[in-house]
């Protein structure tokens, strides 16, 4: 196994000799860079991501529509900085704070209004 260090990239290369053939597997771990990101902004994204994930979990385990909860959890993934960086690196398209704000307002509206989040939380607390 070989370990190479390039600028902000770790590369592991595993080379096996199988009947005279060299097989190599290259695994690259990128260091997460958040351009124009502050500690406050990163913290806010983590908190919002966790909050929306919890809202999704409430909807998965309470009520009769677990698919809606899974949908909310999938939407909440864009708020986690490492996942956002991975999506940005994979597609080349990043989400601006304005788009994240509109998405967050949609999630809150859908969960509090249509999804009856408060009623579901009360049901969970009464069942405990």
C-alpha positions, -999 to 999 in steps of 0.1 A, spaced: 0 0 0 13 34 -10 3 67 5 8 99 -15 1 135 -3 -8 160 -29 -21 195 -23 -50 190 1 -56 155 -12 -47 121 3 -43 93 -22 -41 57 -12 -30 32 -38 -33 -5 -32 -13 -27 -57 -17 -65 -59 1 -89 -82 -23 -115 -93 -8 -141 -117 16 -115 -132 -11 -88 -135 -9 -56 -115 -42 -44 -101 -44 -10 -85 -72 5 -66 -70 42 -60 -91 58 -33 -90 96 -30 -101 114 1 -106 151 -5 -102 177 22 -135 195 26 -132 232 16 -161 255 21 -155 286 0 -165 319 17 -177 300 47 -175 312 83 -176 293 115 -209 309 123 -224 300 89 -211 264 92 -226 261 126 -260 275 114 -260 250 85 -253 221 109 -280 232 133 -306 236 105 -296 203 90 -300 185 123 -334 202 130 -347 193 96 -334 157 100 -353 155 133 -385 168 117 -381 141 90 -376 114 117 -408 125 135 -427 122 102 -411 88 95 -421 72 128 -454 91 134 -484 93 112 -492 74 81 -468 89 56 -432 77 62 -422 86 26 -428 122 34 -404 119 63 -377 103 41 -382 132 16 -377 158 43 -345 139 55 -332 139 19 -338 176 16 -321 182 49 -289 167 36 -280 198 16 -275 217 49 -247 195 61 -214 211 50 -195 179 40 -225 166 20 -229 200 4 -192 201 -5 -195 165 -20 -225 174 -41 -208 206 -53 -176 187 -62 -196 159 -79 -220 182 -100 -201 215 -100 -233 232 -88 -235 247 -54 -265 260 -35 -265 296 -25 -278 308 9 -308 322 -8 -318 289 -23 -312 272 11 -334 298 28 -363 292 3 -358 254 8 -359 259 46 -390 279 45 -407 253 23 -397 225 47 -410 245 77 -443 254 58 -448 218 47 -440 203 82 -459 228 104 -489 234 81 -495 205 59 -476 179 79 -491 187 113 -458 185 130 -470 198 164 -498 172 165 -474 144 157 -449 155 184 -478 156 209 -488 120 199 -452 108 204 -450 124 238 -484 110 249 -473 75 238 -442 76 260 
